[in-house]
Amino acid sequence: AQSVTQPDIHITVSEGASLELRCNYSYGATPYLFWYVQSPGQGLQLLLKYFSGDTLVQGIKGFEAEFKRSQSSFTLRKPSVHWSDAAEYFCAVGKNTGNQFYFGTGTSLTVIP
Amino acid sequence: DAGVTQSPTHLIKTRGQHVTLRCSPISGHKSVSWYQQVLGQGPQFIFQYYEKEERGRGNFPDRFSARQFPNYSSELNVNALLLGDSALYLCASSRTWTINQPQHFGDGTRLSIL
């Protein structure tokens, strides 16, 4: 069965500091991996996705993510966090037989001045 | 172009009632998926429809049903509401039903069961 684990429920970083959000997945086939961001009271916005190829993928808003098959991980990073990045971040794995996603429980990001 | 629109934005119901939630996809998108997001959790997949046919179903009871119309809009119906159905219901649309098509989410319908 597919599953997604985000070990950090909540993270606090200072504005301008770097950010790293962890995600581990369990999936029996080639994973399709995604990071989404959700601001309060809103839907989810796609930050980036990994299907194949280069294990370092670039996304919107200055985010990037690294896929490591040996560790079943998909780590989201940003070199310098802005106050507007405060939100809930979700990692998801997609089934390749349909557009069905399995989401992690999310990591809440707080940005302090 | 307008994004994915969902209606209503908020809804309050009592136990045992039924509810219908609506979703209009982005123009040109033929696939609609529904997710339930309980407070503090990630979204859970309920249904996916493509060209009016069900393409996927998550682990939800038969009280949950959905359909897609010729204009690709969709309805999610929930019967015999339980307190545990209180959640944010998200709709997402994509051009096709395959995984390589990015999903675009609406802002959701907040359903509260009293």
HADDOCK unambig.tbl for C-alpha pairs under 7 A between the chains (distance, minus, plus):
assign (segid A and resid 42 and name CA) (segid B and resid 107 and name CA) 4.45 0.50 0.50
assign (segid A and resid 42 and name CA) (segid B and resid 108 and name CA) 6.94 0.50 0.50
assign (segid A and resid 43 and name CA) (segid B and resid 90 and name CA) 6.96 0.50 0.50
assign (segid A and resid 43 and name CA) (segid B and resid 105 and name CA) 5.48 0.50 0.50
assign (segid A and resid 43 and name CA) (segid B and resid 106 and name CA) 5.25 0.50 0.50
assign (segid A and resid 43 and name CA) (segid B and resid 107 and name CA) 4.01 0.50 0.50
assign (segid A and resid 43 and name CA) (segid B and resid 108 and name CA) 6.12 0.50 0.50
assign (segid A and resid 44 and name CA) (segid B and resid 105 and name CA) 5.59 0.50 0.50
assign (segid A and resid 45 and name CA) (segid B and resid 105 and name CA) 6.86 0.50 0.50
assign (segid A and resid 90 and name CA) (segid B and resid 42 and name CA) 6.98 0.50 0.50
assign (segid A and resid 94 and name CA) (segid B and resid 99 and name CA) 6.53 0.50 0.50
assign (segid A and resid 95 and name CA) (segid B and resid 99 and name CA) 6.88 0.50 0.50
assign (segid A and resid 96 and name CA) (segid B and resid 99 and name CA) 5.72 0.50 0.50
assign (segid A and resid 98 and name CA) (segid B and resid 97 and name CA) 6.03 0.50 0.50
assign (segid A and resid 98 and name CA) (segid B and resid 98 and name CA) 5.14 0.50 0.50
assign (segid A and resid 98 and name CA) (segid B and resid 99 and name CA) 5.68 0.50 0.50
assign (segid A and resid 99 and name CA) (segid B and resid 97 and name CA) 5.32 0.50 0.50
assign (segid A and resid 99 and name CA) (segid B and resid 98 and name CA) 5.07 0.50 0.50
assign (segid A and resid 99 and name CA) (segid B and resid 99 and name CA) 4.41 0.50 0.50
assign (segid A and resid 100 and name CA) (segid B and resid 45 and name CA) 6.82 0.50 0.50
assign (segid A and resid 101 and name CA) (segid B and resid 45 and name CA) 6.66 0.50 0.50
assign (segid A and resid 102 and name CA) (segid B and resid 44 and name CA) 6.87 0.50 0.50
assign (segid A and resid 103 and name CA) (segid B and resid 42 and name CA) 5.48 0.50 0.50
assign (segid A and resid 103 and name CA) (segid B and resid 43 and name CA) 6.07 0.50 0.50
assign (segid A and resid 103 and name CA) (segid B and resid 44 and name CA) 6.92 0.50 0.50
assign (segid A and resid 104 and name CA) (segid B and resid 42 and name CA) 5.58 0.50 0.50
assign (segid A and resid 105 and name CA) (segid B and resid 41 and name CA) 4.77 0.50 0.50
assign (segid A and resid 105 and name CA) (segid B and resid 42 and name CA) 4.42 0.50 0.50
assign (segid A and resid 106 and name CA) (segid B and resid 41 and name CA) 6.79 0.50 0.50
assign (segid A and resid 106 and name CA) (segid B and resid 42 and name CA) 5.96 0.50 0.50
